[in-house]
Amino acid sequence: MSVSGSESAASANKPKYSKFTQQELPACKPLLTPGIVIGAFSLIGIIFVPIGLASLSASQEIVELIDRYDEECVTASDKIGFIQDSKANKACTRKITVPKPMKGPIHVYYQLENFYQNHRRYVQSRSDQQLRDKDYKDPKAVAKACDPEATTGDGSLIVPCGLIAWSLFNDTYAFSVNKKSVTVNKKDIAWASDKNSKFGSNVFPVNFQKGGLIGGGNLNDKLPLSEQEDLIVWMRTAALPTFRKLYGRIETDIMASDEITVVIQNNYNTYSFGGTKAVVLSTASWIGGKNNFIGVAYVAVGGICLLLAMGFVVLYVVKPRALGDPAYLSWNKEAAEYSH
Amino acid sequence: MKRFVYINDESYQNDYCDNQISNTKYTLWNFLPKNLWEQFRRFMNQYFLLIACLQLWSLITPVNPASTWGPLIVIFAVSATKEAWDDYNRYISDKQANEKKVWIVKNGARKHIQAQDIRVGNIVWIRENEEVPCDLVLTGTSEPQGICHVETAALDGEIDLKTRVIPTTCIGLDSEQLHKIKGVIECPIPDKDIRRFDANIRLFPPFIDNDICPLTINNTLLQSCYLRNTEWACGVAVYTGNETKLGMSRGVPEPKLTAMDAMIDKLTGAIFLFQLAVVVVLGSAGNVWKDTEARKQWYVKYDDDEPWYQILVIPLRFELLCSIMIPISIKVSLDFVKSMYAKFIDWDEEIYDQETDTPAHAANTAISEDLGQVEYILTDKTGTLTENKMIFRRCCIAGTLYGNESGDALKDIELLNAVADNSPHVIKFLTVMALCNTVIPIKSPSGTISYKAQSQDEDALVNAASNLHVVLVSKNGNNAEIHFNRRVIQYEILDILEFTSDRKRMSIVISDSQSGKIFLLSKGADEAILPLAYCGQQIKTFVDAVDKYAQLGLRTLCLGWRELSLEEYLEWSRLFKEANSALVDREWKVAEVCQKLEHTLDILGISAIEDRLQDGVPETIEILRQSGINFWMLTGDKQSTAIQIALLCNLISSEPKGQLLYINGKTEDEVARSLERVLLTMRITSSEPKELAFVVDGWALEIILTRYKEAFTELAVLSKTAICCRVTPSQKAQLVKLLKSCDYRTLAIGDGGNDVRMIQQAHIGVGISGREGLQAARAADYSIGKFRFLKRLILVHGRYSYNRTAFLSQYSFYKSLLICFIQILFSFVSGIAGTSLFNSVSLMAYNVFYTSIPVLTTVLDKDLSEKTVTQNPEILLYCQAGRLLNPSTFAGWFGRSLYHAIVVFLITIHAYANEKSEMEELSMVALSGSIWLQAFVVTLEMSSFTFLQFLAIWGNFAAFYVINLCISTIPTAGMYTIMFRLCRQPSYWITMLVSITIMFF
């Protein structure tokens, strides 16, 4: 046996070398040196402030008109009684003056406040499989999913079932600008994906609002669900108790100081729980609707970062400290104190 | 209780088990229930099961039950699979052992059968290099003297060959007769003591006399040993299957819990209480809101008359929402990183011992963090601090000290001359050195003689004697042959009075074959031999020599002899045989009889053996002491030697820098006074920068541990260093226990069988795979080749493990709390009804996937380089004090998660307010925010980045988008098209960016 052979036999148990097993993988070890920290903060500030300003200006350009009408549209003292009276005349006229020119398309939203579409009992009370196709597999599961608004009094299944559909918002708005009636385009207010995949073109309303209690709006029995866009919009539940949903679009431009008249059929009951209703007209930009929050946040964060960067620079100049000085280690400090 | 084994008797039915070995924990049938039962004994698993069961109630579950059941089943399946795989491997190896073919005697003829069919009483034949299938009593071997050699490494880890002899009644039986013998063996019921077998055998006529013959462990072949250097051997099966000594000693060691594990458990408990508080508060708030507000919300349609349990529904919903506060993934993550720590130890090249070809091994994969928190190291001396490579250096024969000038007696001209001159004292001394031992000489074909010795001291003595021309050439059974100056001297070894740690000496009785004279040769510790000197012998020179040698750090042995008259010997021999065949208290009886012979010795001299310090021991101890670890040295050696070694290896400093305080005394009063004095000095000087250490010996320690435990505990707390000499294995364990009771993290390190108890008792046991066999290394949690590797084990592996686990465990809670706080915040805007903001898939994936994988790469994180740590060992103080994982750091993480949750939530609901507040979108924005945040938090918390870490963190980040984009293409999924819509919105990306920056303020 050769010498080298016996040597390799003698170290048969030697662990195999690899960078991984020896924990020696090349690693980058970023050190937060004062230079890097100051640089990073400055960079964040320099990037953020412009973004913030851009968002703010985009938001500022958006013209948004909000008209809360729930109080004014019910003059009766017994508001709940009025709203529940099906024979009462619910029509109500509101006038809005436009402060700035609005370029079409102008989005028309209805805004509800203190309405908990995200309540656990509410948000789950729907059956997606029933909405999707008339030939669903499991009627029992559908009934269970829609509890407590699954069947009429005699036990026949409601289509579309569930609390969400049952409580469909049913105020309507008719707009005229400067006394000239304006059409509201109610096409394509729902997501295309919902119309195509979530709501079936072969599913028609059955037994809807035929139960003991009538919730919200009714549906046209002749139209398939995929074309009932108001329902589709309503059924995209909101995550917050204050929310807006798209009612339609006004395609024409509206000039400054034009007067918009809205004739509202005030049907929907928000009075029993103290909710508010408003109609919102808004233009849109790249950041969506009017929202100053992001712009303010960016400017604030950017500003703080720049301030911090300057603070660090001052600190660095006034009281510099050598990097990696072992005298700062706690035990060395203690020892130094001990020797004094 | 006794067992009677009838040899080779088919007609005698016994109901002892057959030789089927079973190491498996489960069978095919009981696997599922038993495994589940074991897993559910853990509190965390019970908790998760309860949550999972609650989720089956659809009224209260906020998410799909699958989000808990999925991970739960995966986690259970993973550990069950691991168990099953281990068990299957055990089954396979059992099966191999069980189906191995062995020869047994049946009806007078040899038969080839499977090992599992061996029954108690069968005669089993084994050939050279075969494994012994069950515990046998030897009845015959191929060697005419009736001996055979076995390797017992699998049993006790000792690699030297051991001689086994057949009982005297079986001597002279030829193999033909061995097929037919009948008889009975009376033996104890199975136990696990591999050093004792107190039994006897009686053969039936026509075989020889009807006498009872004693059996000892030397007459047995135990399961798992290998027959070596012997053509064949046969024996009677006495213990079979799982009742063998090996089978009985197999036990599941109690799992050790690290300080970190205990802390994590405590913190888990705290989080659980916090969770209950949240549930109670939010549950009641929810019920109040429901009755005051929700009933007015007509669209929610609450019934007016509800079943009674409705009051529980909202609290239970919150319980389920908050259940993720305790991360289900933490156990799996911890197990994974812990086994990686262990692997890194196994793989580490720098703690591989080239000399003995032993890599370090972490047998216990679960306690690496504890290495970083060690406060006390209790170390053995011989073989641990020293090499246990004994070299004969000096001797004192008949008042003359040899080897004083050169430090090597073998080169001392005077001694060589004395040998050449046949100086009778020197020759006697050398004869005792060569004969009084249990060394086996092995002659290689080339004619050179090598020695196999159990004790390194004996090895050194025999080798030294042979260098001085008194060569032990062979030992066949009872005959020993010595060559001296070309003369051959034959001796018959009559009896061996074995060494025990109580007696501290051994003797043999030999008779000179030529003259027929009988001698007693003894060797042992000075205090065990010198008092036995005959009246009138001047032993002062020997006492002085012992002192002198001890101060040089040498190990001394005292050698003596005595000529016996035939009558005296015969009389004693009868008693000795009687004692040896005793079934009860044999050890004690034998010791008593031995004492009857060992007296009025002629002290021949003192041998001094050097045991060098291992490489790097002083530096290692120095560095570890700098890092705040206290050392206690526990040794069986004598005080002066121990102190000398302690000085050499920086354990203590000499005056004036250090001071040694002695606790001694023979009586209780003396010891008490001494202890009081030492304690007083300690208290006074504890403020001075002086290194104090106390020294105590086994005798005083025994008194202290029984009577003055409290005072000693106080001393233990005050004293950073201690030397305990002359201590027994059980005292070592007691000292470990004492330190443990003071809440110190202890590490015991040793190399020999006498350290096993202390190693098992300590929080961390480290074994040095040394010359005394592997017993310590096997019992230990970590085994290393050399003491100096302890430095790297603690400072590098222990410290990294601690840091990594501290981050991983707290991060696991942080990320779970984060998502939970977001859910809680959301409940405030959703009518406190327990709506889940996130869908089931996202929740599940967040916990077990998105946030678990990146953080696992913390096993590669190195906050400081290995070099920096070893140069500044003080840094370990951080780990010892538990600075990185304690209630306040945890509170920091807790606060961080709350802050981050608030930031994510507020930004989300403000950026996605009004017309954008669609449930699915908002939920995905909040989730993305959390995911972005996780990537940055992990990045910020890690100190070094290898490509694997980059890959895990940012790959995981990309995977989040890929997975969610994929899910967004499924029309039936709730989040169909959501991710595509979001990715197209500039405001989504802007929102993400600002959430990240705000979080870092």
Interface residues (C-beta under 8 A of the other chain):
Chain A: A10 S11 A12 N13 K14 P15 K16 Y17 T21 Q22 Q23 L25 P26 A27 C28 K29 P30 I44 F48 I51 S55 H107 Y109 Q111 F115 Y116 Q117 N118 H119 R120 R121 Y122 V123 D128 R132 K144 P148 E149 L163 W166 S167 W191 S193 S197 K198 G215 G216 R236 T237 A238 A239 L240 P241 T242 F243 R244 K245 L246 N269 S272 F273 G274 W286 I287 G288 G289 N291 F293 I294 A297 Y298 V301 I304 C305 P326 L329 W331 Y338
Chain B: S58 P62 E293 A294 K296 Q297 W298 Y299 V300 K301 Y302 D303 R317 K343 F344 D346 W347 D348 E349 E350 Y352 Q354 D357 T358 P359 P689 Y800 F826 V829 S830 G831 A833 G834 T835 L837 L860 K862 N872 E874 L877 I907 I909 H910 A911 Y912 A913 N914 E915 K916 S917 E918 M919 E920 E921 L922 S923 S943 S944 F945 T946 F947 L948 Q949 P971 T972 G974 Y976 T977 R981 Q985 P986 S987 I990 T991 L993 V994 T997 I998 F1001
